[in-house]
Amino acid sequence: MTAPIRVLGLSGSLRRQSLNTALLRAAAELAPAGVTVEIVDLAGLPFYNQDIDGADAPAAAIDLRARLKAADAVLLASPEYNYSIAPVLKNALDWASRPYGQSVLDGKPAALLGVGGGMGTSRAQYHLRQVGVFLNMHIINKPEIFVVNAPGKFDDAGRLVDEPTRALVAQQLTALRDWTRLLQAGRAATSAQAAE
Ligand SMILES: Cc1cc2nc3c(=O)[nH]c(=O)nc-3n(C[C@H](O)[C@H](O)[C@H](O)COP(=O)(O)O)c2cc1C
């Protein structure tokens, strides 16, 4: 049996009733066969500071790097703050990108989604795609998920109840699973060839 694709979810919002974190919870609930989704709590991660990085980096940063390294793919949910990426998420990516040359995001398959104002975080997501280019992440193109937080899409308990959005989340995870498997198969074939 093929091992499941382990997806690590990072949310750019720390607030208790965050809709972006709720979207990640929906992803965990809707994960198709062959996919598991775990969500990281970024609340304890300090602001990146080179003075505190290195051998005695904060435990939260070490843990984040280890979990990202072990993950097959990542799912990034960010609110849009002033037309860009929420700093909590950018900070997590900054920690993960170091030490220079040893980024745990290098070559990592990823998908983006978000819930926000009138444009559903699309501007933030396009900034995130730009960051992903430098980090050499392999972000899937489609389906894009820009959730405009119209009343009724989430219930009072923070569960995504909007059926078209639920279907899109499931579809995105399926695309991420297939993309991750394709990349893994390509890498395995390349190493087998190199070993010949
Ligand atoms: C500092 C700040 C800036 C924001 N800027 C934008 C923005 O540029 N575009 C947008 O659609 N929403 C903006 N919002 C609204 C957030 O997208 C909205 O509050 C969202 O629900 C927050 O995500 P969360 O529920 O995961 O915390 C902003 C909110 C804050 C606090």
The ligand as an ORCA input file, in Angstrom:
! r2SCAN-3c Opt
* xyz 0 1
  C      -3.982     44.481     10.021
  C      -5.080     43.967      9.146
  C      -5.065     44.234      7.793
  C      -6.039     43.718      6.949
  N      -5.951     43.948      5.606
  C      -6.797     43.318      4.771
  C      -6.617     43.395      3.365
  O      -5.697     44.018      2.843
  N      -7.466     42.714      2.568
  C      -8.491     41.952      3.080
  O      -9.238     41.346      2.335
  N      -8.700     41.888      4.421
  C      -7.877     42.534      5.263
  N      -8.050     42.420      6.617
  C      -9.171     41.623      7.116
  C      -8.767     40.163      7.331
  O      -8.491     39.566      6.090
  C      -9.886     39.437      8.027
  O     -10.011     40.015      9.306
  C      -9.637     37.954      8.127
  O     -10.805     37.307      8.546
  C      -8.563     37.631      9.124
  O      -8.284     36.273      9.060
  P      -8.539     35.301     10.295
  O     -10.018     35.159     10.470
  O      -7.892     34.029      9.883
  O      -7.887     35.914     11.507
  C      -7.102     42.954      7.493
  C      -7.127     42.690      8.865
  C      -6.135     43.167      9.677
  C      -6.165     42.848     11.157
*
